[in-house]
Amino acid sequence: MLVIAGTISLDPEDRDAFLENAKAASAGTRTEEGNHEYVFSADGTDPGLVHLFELWDSEDRLPAHRDSEHMGAFGAANKGLRFTGRDIMKYYVSDSEPL
C-alpha cells in the first residue's frame, strides 16, 4: 500500500475555492482502479492550510491518476489561486491492522 499525505498552503482567501475545485477531483479519483481514499480537508485552525490524504494499492497507479481528465480539470481550475507551499510525502506501508 502507498499513503500520500501532507499539507498544501495557500492564501486564506483562496482556500474555499480550492476545496470546491477538489470535489470533482476527489470524486473522479475515488473511481480509479487502485485508489482506496482521496481526501482534501481544511485545517481547523489555519485558514490557509489544506490537508491531503491518499491511499493507493501501489505507486504504479499514480501515472494514470496524474494523467486523468479529472486531474487535468482540477489543475486548470486552480490556475490563478495563490499557493504558498506544500509539504507532501509518500509512505510505503507493508502492513496495517485496526487500532
NORJO-V211122 format. One record per residue. PHI is phi in whole degrees, -180 to 180 (* if undefined). PSI is psi in degrees with one decimal (* if undefined). NEAR is the number of other C-alpha atoms within 8 Angstrom. Layout:
# NORJO-V211122
phi:PHI psi:PSI near:NEAR
phi:PHI psi:PSI near:NEAR
This chain:
# NORJO-V211122
phi:* psi:153.2 near:9
phi:-126 psi:128.7 near:12
phi:-111 psi:131.9 near:12
phi:-117 psi:125.3 near:12
phi:-149 psi:149.3 near:12
phi:165 psi:-158.8 near:11
phi:-132 psi:152.8 near:11
phi:-123 psi:127.6 near:14
phi:-106 psi:138.4 near:11
phi:-154 psi:168.0 near:13
phi:-57 psi:130.9 near:11
phi:-54 psi:-29.1 near:8
phi:-70 psi:-17.5 near:6
phi:-100 psi:-7.3 near:11
phi:-62 psi:-44.7 near:14
phi:-63 psi:-39.2 near:7
phi:-64 psi:-42.3 near:7
phi:-61 psi:-46.9 near:10
phi:-66 psi:-34.4 near:11
phi:-66 psi:-43.5 near:7
phi:-63 psi:-31.6 near:11
phi:-70 psi:-20.5 near:10
phi:-59 psi:-48.6 near:8
phi:-69 psi:-38.4 near:9
phi:-63 psi:-41.9 near:12
phi:-65 psi:-45.0 near:11
phi:-62 psi:-44.0 near:8
phi:-66 psi:-42.0 near:9
phi:-65 psi:-37.1 near:11
phi:-66 psi:-14.0 near:10
phi:-93 psi:-7.3 near:7
phi:-74 psi:143.3 near:8
phi:-62 psi:131.5 near:5
phi:91 psi:-6.8 near:8
phi:-94 psi:134.6 near:14
phi:-113 psi:-24.9 near:9
phi:-159 psi:140.8 near:9
phi:-153 psi:105.6 near:12
phi:-137 psi:132.2 near:9
phi:-110 psi:138.0 near:11
phi:-144 psi:142.7 near:8
phi:-72 psi:139.3 near:10
phi:-69 psi:143.3 near:10
phi:-76 psi:-16.8 near:5
phi:-123 psi:-24.9 near:4
phi:-107 psi:111.4 near:6
phi:-70 psi:-6.0 near:9
phi:-112 psi:21.5 near:12
phi:-128 psi:135.1 near:13
phi:-126 psi:136.5 near:12
phi:-98 psi:144.7 near:13
phi:-123 psi:136.0 near:14
phi:-139 psi:125.3 near:12
phi:-130 psi:146.0 near:12
phi:-134 psi:123.1 near:12
phi:-128 psi:154.6 near:13
phi:-60 psi:-44.9 near:10
phi:-162 psi:166.3 near:9
phi:-66 psi:-21.1 near:7
phi:-60 psi:-20.7 near:5
phi:-82 psi:-15.7 near:12
phi:-69 psi:-38.9 near:8
phi:-59 psi:-43.9 near:7
phi:-65 psi:-36.8 near:7
phi:-63 psi:-49.7 near:10
phi:-62 psi:-32.1 near:8
phi:-90 psi:1.0 near:8
phi:-69 psi:155.0 near:8
phi:-61 psi:-42.3 near:6
phi:-68 psi:-30.0 near:10
phi:-76 psi:-33.6 near:11
phi:-63 psi:-42.7 near:10
phi:-65 psi:-37.1 near:9
phi:-63 psi:-45.8 near:12
phi:-61 psi:-44.2 near:8
phi:-64 psi:-39.6 near:7
phi:-66 psi:-27.2 near:7
phi:-91 psi:-2.9 near:9
phi:-61 psi:135.0 near:6
phi:96 psi:-16.5 near:4
phi:-75 psi:150.2 near:9
phi:-99 psi:91.7 near:7
phi:-83 psi:142.5 near:8
phi:-119 psi:-6.8 near:8
phi:167 psi:171.7 near:7
phi:-157 psi:148.2 near:8
phi:-140 psi:90.3 near:7
phi:-124 psi:133.0 near:10
phi:-124 psi:154.2 near:7
phi:-104 psi:137.8 near:8
phi:-127 psi:126.8 near:8
phi:-95 psi:122.0 near:7
phi:-110 psi:124.4 near:8
phi:-95 psi:-19.0 near:5
phi:-160 psi:155.1 near:4
phi:-154 psi:160.1 near:5
phi:-156 psi:156.3 near:4
phi:-60 psi:147.0 near:3
phi:-88 psi:* near:2
